[in-house]
Amino acid sequence: MEQALHSIETEPEHTIEIVVHITENLEEPQRRNLVASLGNNDGIVAAEFCPLRYHLMLVRYDRDLYSSQDVLARVNSQNVNARLIGPV
């Protein structure tokens, strides 16, 4: 799986990172599509699956634009069953 690098200085000032638990097994193409879909939202700074723990996803977002429930709703809107675990 590819890793994305980006400069912290380019992130909005009010970013928060949360952990989302994916309650189903996703294949690599499904994980890639979910990450890409989340990345297309303004305010979601980064989304990635934890290496070797593909049921856990880290999502960093601008709290001025989204709440954790908004992020969870975006994940669930991709026909993926997920639960919010909490902040990192």
Residue pairs with C-beta under 8 A, 6 or more apart in sequence:
1 28
1 31
1 49
1 51
3 48
4 46
4 48
6 45
6 46
11 45
11 60
12 43
12 45
12 62
12 64
14 62
14 63
14 64
15 45
15 60
15 61
15 62
15 63
16 60
16 61
16 63
16 68
16 87
17 58
17 59
17 60
17 87
17 88
18 58
18 59
18 61
18 68
18 71
18 84
18 85
18 86
18 87
18 88
19 56
19 57
19 58
19 84
19 85
19 86
19 87
19 88
20 56
20 57
20 58
20 59
20 71
20 72
20 75
20 82
20 83
20 84
20 85
21 55
21 56
21 57
21 82
21 83
21 84
21 85
22 54
22 55
22 56
22 57
22 75
22 80
22 81
22 82
23 55
23 81
23 82
23 83
24 80
24 81
25 54
25 55
26 34
26 54
26 80
30 80
31 49
31 54
33 78
34 47
34 57
34 75
34 78
34 80
35 47
35 48
35 49
37 74
37 78
38 44
38 47
38 59
38 71
38 74
38 75
39 46
39 47
41 66
41 74
42 65
43 61
43 62
43 64
43 65
43 66
44 59
44 60
44 61
44 62
44 66
44 71
44 74
45 60
45 61
45 62
46 58
46 59
46 60
47 57
47 58
47 59
47 60
48 57
48 58
49 56
49 57
49 58
50 56
50 57
50 58
56 85
57 75
57 82
58 88
59 71
59 75
61 71
68 84
68 87
69 84
71 84
72 82
72 83
72 84
75 82
76 82
